[in-house]
Amino acid sequence: LRERFGRPLRKAKSCIISIFTMKVAAAVSLLIGSSAAFAPSQSGRQSTAASAALDDLKSLAEKSNPVLKFYDPLELSSISIWGNSVDQSINFLRHAEIKHGRVAMAAFVGYIVQSNGIHWPFPISFDGTPYPYDAGSPPEQWDALSDPAKWQIILFVGFLEWFSEAAGTHYMRGGKPGAFPKFSDHSEIIPHPVPLNLFDPFGFSKNKSEEAKAQGLVKELNNGRLAMIGIFGFLSEQKLSGSVPLLSGLGLPHYDGEPMAPFS
């Protein structure tokens, strides 16, 4: 990365993920180290004496970090969000962390890809305009995109968010936190056929045991937490040189733009 950072590239979808993740990733990575890692304003507290979701949360926390185990200094696991039960609120928090961890992992990989001379070989538009891989660092490449291109990416991400909330059994109503519905199971709300599902499009995981899936979730949680720290480390070091000592020696170029304003 140090040797080749100056080489530009472009991968538009990865760039929006790295820029658009920033607000949520900051909150998630700084709150707590357990699955109750992110939450909006709270409306009250309820007893957790009979909370099955809390028991699952504690068990998962011990597996994901055997040293720290369950750590909830802000007591997010005992709040009631928007009038929902404690169990439902815990599932909301778990789903939020899993989802933002996935976004951060894509952002982290996308940032490295864009910083190392890798980009799509075909034009970004019908008029032959290439991807803005020569614009500089990943945030600068995002700035170089046209507004229509940015809106296409944002609307696509918005569709995925809407679909995950509208299809299947909701994670706060008996569904599984982190599970993304299959496009193939909900053709009634998809305007046209979608040949592949977003999660496991080729069916590699469908025959895995429940134990293997549980182990995979623990790995995903930990990787997502590290990725949230990683992508924000890159962006922070670019915005304020020296703010992340571990990255100071990489020579990341200073970014003069505003990472929190995608259309600036």
C-alpha positions in Angstrom: 0.0 0.0 0.0 2.9 2.4 0.9 4.6 1.8 -2.4 1.6 1.9 -4.7 -0.8 4.3 -2.9 -0.1 7.0 -5.4 -1.6 4.9 -8.1 -5.2 5.8 -8.8 -8.2 3.5 -9.5 -11.9 3.3 -9.4 -14.5 1.1 -8.2 -17.6 3.2 -7.7 -19.7 1.0 -5.5 -16.9 0.3 -3.1 -16.3 4.0 -2.9 -19.8 4.9 -1.8 -19.7 2.2 0.8 -16.5 3.7 2.3 -17.9 7.2 2.3 -21.4 6.5 3.3 -20.5 4.1 6.1 -18.7 6.7 8.1 -21.4 8.1 10.4 -22.8 4.7 11.4 -19.3 3.0 11.7 -18.0 5.7 14.1 -20.9 5.2 16.5 -20.8 1.4 16.3 -17.1 1.0 16.8 -16.9 3.4 19.7 -19.9 2.4 21.8 -19.2 -1.1 23.2 -17.5 -4.3 22.4 -20.5 -6.6 22.6 -23.3 -7.2 20.1 -25.3 -4.4 21.6 -23.1 -1.9 19.8 -25.3 0.7 18.2 -28.7 2.2 19.1 -30.8 5.3 18.5 -32.4 7.4 21.2 -34.1 5.3 23.9 -37.6 5.6 25.2 -37.4 3.7 28.4 -36.1 0.6 30.3 -37.6 -2.7 31.1 -36.7 -5.7 33.3 -34.4 -8.2 31.6 -35.0 -11.0 34.1 -36.8 -13.2 31.5 -35.0 -12.0 28.4 -34.0 -14.9 26.1 -32.4 -12.4 23.7 -30.1 -11.2 26.5 -29.0 -14.7 27.3 -28.2 -15.3 23.6 -26.4 -12.0 23.5 -24.2 -12.9 26.5 -23.4 -16.3 25.0 -22.4 -14.7 21.7 -20.3 -12.0 23.5 -18.3 -14.7 25.3 -17.7 -16.6 22.1 -16.6 -13.5 20.1 -14.3 -12.2 22.9 -13.4 -14.8 25.6 -11.3 -12.3 27.5 -13.7 -9.3 27.6 -16.9 -11.4 27.4 -20.1 -9.5 27.9 -19.4 -5.8 28.3 -22.2 -3.3 28.3 -21.3 -0.2 30.3 -24.1 1.9 28.7 -26.6 -0.8 29.6 -28.0 -0.8 26.0 -29.1 -4.4 26.5 -31.7 -3.3 29.0 -33.4 -0.5 27.1 -36.7 -0.4 25.3 -36.5 1.3 21.9 -39.6 3.0 20.5 -41.9 1.1 22.8 -40.7 -2.4 21.8 -39.8 -5.1 24.3 -36.3 -5.6 25.6 -35.9 -8.7 23.4 -37.0 -6.9 20.3 -34.7 -4.0 21.1 -31.7 -6.3 21.6 -32.4 -7.9 18.2 -32.4 -4.3 16.7 -29.0 -3.6 18.2 -27.6 -7.0 17.1 -28.9 -6.5 13.5 -27.5 -3.0 13.4 -24.0 -4.2 14.4 -24.0 -7.1 12.0 -25.2 -4.9 9.1 -22.8 -2.1 9.7 -20.0 -4.5 10.2 -20.7 -6.0 6.7 -20.7 -2.5 5.2 -17.5 -1.7 6.9 -15.8 -4.9 5.6 -16.8 -4.0 2.1 -15.6 -0.4 2.7 -12.2 -1.5 4.0 -11.6 -3.9 1.1 -12.9 -1.3 -1.4 -10.5 1.3 0.0 -7.5 -0.9 -0.4 -8.6 -2.0 -3.9 -9.1 1.6 -5.0 -5.7 2.6 -3.6 -3.8 -0.1 -5.5 -4.5 0.4 -9.2 -7.5 -1.9 -9.5 -10.6 -0.7 -11.3 -13.2 -1.9 -13.8 -11.9 -2.1 -17.4 -15.1 -0.8 -19.0 -16.5 2.8 -19.0 -18.7 4.1 -16.2 -21.2 5.6 -18.6 -22.5 5.1 -22.2 -20.6 8.1 -23.5 -17.3 6.3 -22.8 -16.4 8.2 -19.6 -13.9 6.0 -17.7 -14.0 5.4 -13.9 -12.3 8.3 -12.1 -9.4 6.1 -11.1 -7.0 9.0 -11.8 -8.7 11.4 -9.4 -6.5 10.4 -6.5 -7.4 8.6 -3.2 -10.7 6.8 -2.7 -12.5 9.8 -1.2 -11.3 12.0 -4.1 -12.5 9.4 -6.6 -15.9 9.5 -5.0 -15.9 13.3 -5.3 -15.0 13.0 -9.0 -18.2 10.9 -9.7 -21.1 12.7 -11.4 -24.2 13.3 -9.3 -26.3 10.9 -11.3 -23.7 8.2 -10.7 -23.8 8.9 -6.9 -27.6 8.8 -6.9 -27.6 5.4 -8.6 -25.4 4.0 -5.9 -27.3 5.6 -3.1 -30.7 4.5 -4.5 -29.4 0.9 -4.9 -28.2 0.8 -1.3 -31.6 2.3 -0.3 -33.4 -0.5 -2.2 -31.4 -3.2 -0.4 -32.2 -1.5 3.0 -35.9 -1.4 2.1 -36.0 -4.9 0.9 -34.3 -6.3 4.0 -36.9 -4.5 6.2 -40.0 -5.4 4.1 -39.4 -9.0 3.1 -39.5 -12.1 5.3 -39.9 -12.3 9.0 -38.6 -9.1 10.6 -35.7 -9.5 13.0 -37.7 -7.7 15.7 -40.7 -9.9 15.2 -39.3 -13.4 15.4 -36.8 -13.2 12.6 -33.0 -13.7 12.9 -30.8 -10.7 13.3 -28.4 -10.3 10.4 -30.4 -12.5 8.0 -30.9 -10.9 4.6 -34.0 -12.2 2.8 -33.7 -14.1 -0.5 -34.8 -12.3 -3.6 -36.0 -15.6 -5.0 -38.5 -16.0 -2.1 -40.2 -12.7 -2.6 -40.9 -12.3 -6.3 -44.1 -10.5 -5.4 -42.3 -7.4 -4.3 -39.4 -7.5 -6.8 -40.3 -5.7 -10.1 -38.3 -8.1 -12.2 -36.5 -11.4 -11.9 -33.2 -11.4 -10.0 -31.1 -14.5 -10.9 -28.8 -14.4 -7.8 -29.5 -13.7 -4.1 -27.4 -11.1 -2.3 -26.3 -13.5 0.4 -24.7 -16.7 -0.7 -25.7 -16.3 -4.4 -24.2 -19.6 -5.4 -25.5 -21.7 -2.5 -22.2 -22.5 -0.9 -23.5 -22.2 2.6 -26.9 -23.8 2.4 -25.6 -27.2 3.5 -23.5 -26.0 6.4 -24.4 -27.3 9.8 -25.8 -25.0 12.5 -22.6 -25.2 14.4 -20.6 -24.0 11.4 -23.0 -21.2 10.8 -22.7 -20.1 14.4 -18.9 -20.1 14.2 -19.2 -18.1 11.0 -21.3 -15.5 12.8 -18.7 -15.0 15.5 -16.0 -14.6 12.9 -18.2 -12.1 11.0 -18.8 -10.1 14.1 -15.1 -9.8 14.9 -14.1 -9.0 11.4 -16.8 -6.4 11.1 -15.7 -4.7 14.3 -12.1 -4.5 13.1 -13.3 -3.3 9.7 -15.2 -0.4 11.3 -12.1 0.7 13.1 -10.0 0.1 10.0 -12.0 2.2 7.5 -12.4 5.0 9.9 -8.7 4.9 10.6 -8.0 5.4 6.9 -10.4 8.3 6.6 -9.2 9.9 9.8 -5.6 9.7 8.8 -6.3 11.2 5.4 -8.3 14.1 7.0 -5.9 14.8 9.8 -2.4 13.5 9.2 -0.9 11.9 12.3 -4.2 11.2 13.9 -3.7 7.4 13.5 0.0 6.7 14.4 -0.2 3.1 13.1 -1.0 4.5 9.6 1.3 7.5 9.7 4.1 5.6 7.9 2.0 4.6 4.9 2.0 8.1 3.4 -1.7 8.4 2.9 -2.4 11.6 1.0 -4.2 14.4 2.8 -7.9 14.8 1.8 -9.1 18.4 1.6 -12.8 17.4 1.1 -15.5 16.7 3.6 -16.1 13.0 4.0 -19.4 13.5 5.8 -20.9 15.4 2.9 -21.2 13.0 -0.1 -22.3 15.7 -2.5 -19.9 18.5 -1.5 
